[in-house]
């Protein structure tokens, strides 16, 4: 498991570490600290994890790539999980996902159902985006275009192949990462998850698995922060320049 941290609260970190340790008997947890301060130095004494202070500020994909490269994860493990620090899940989640991956060798990346803190569905599985989808979701989130993009009227009850998965929790087969590549580091934040799941889906299955769920304490900061909104805009342009504006 790799977790990228940036001034993350101690409560969130400890909660997620506990979730991982309770969900499977043996798990190696690698933390990448992107914080500007030394506030997370206490993690050096936590024998449940290995932590690494990033030498320079990087984004989401850069941090997870650093973990995978520094600890040679692709050669040491068959599976790797990318998790946001603001995640919580039950004791059966990792074991159930692992069992599914073992029984479905064609699956390269798997994402469980994502719930909000109030138990409602978080629309983390989406169609591949168009520029119109992104514009309408940002400025007109209640529109029919936004609803169709996020598949709000469709929630599968069985595992289904969807190439647009969210990076807050990605269960990855390392052989798929070896053949399709790691996160594209040209993205600082946003769209690097869809870019990766889309690349993996070319030769493997990219699967949404609604039979297990996790809680994501997401608060859509990019809607309130101009800085994060600009990051998302830059990433959107990067994505469409790479994959095409008319898909």
ZIWO-V226293 format. One line per field, one symbol per residue. burial: 1 if it has 16 or more other ideal C-beta (glycine too) atoms within 10 Angstrom, else 0. A space follows every 10 residues. Layout:
burial: ???
This chain:
burial: 1111110100 0110011011 1011000011 1111000001 0010000010 1101000111 1111111100 1011001011 1111111110 0011001101 1000001111 1111100000 0111110111 0011011000 0000011011 1000000010 0111111111 1111011001 0111111111 1111111111 1001111111 0111110100 0100000000 1101110111 0000000
